[in-house]
Amino acid sequence: MSEKEKTFEVLMGELETLVARLESEDLNLDDAIQHNEAALKLIKLCRKRLDTARQKIDKLVQNSAGEWQKQPLD
């Protein structure tokens, strides 16, 4: 499964696993760099997914006349 096909939750799980390995295992320098690069890639993908989702989300706000209006999420 490609990175684009994975859900946000799967990507976050992979990121959490990489971070845990970086924090707990005695990795040699090359492995630590590889894990760090993979984590940065996952962070970028997750941030992009969140930004895309945020653009799709509106909030409902009641105006002074009591009518509900959609506004972009701040």
C-alpha positions, 0 to 999 in steps of 0.5 A: 500500500502506498503512502497516499493510500494509507489512512491518517491513522495508519500514518500516525501509527507508523510515526509513533512507532518510529518515534518510539524506536528513536527514543528507546532503542540503541540505534547506530547513527545510520539507522537513527538518521534513516528513522529520523528521515522517515519520521519527517516524511510521515510528519509532512504527509500527516500535516498535508492531510490535516490541512486538506481536511481543515479546508473542507470543514466549515463551522456553523455560526448564528448571526444576529438575526438568528440565522445559521451561516457556514463559515470557514474554520479558523 
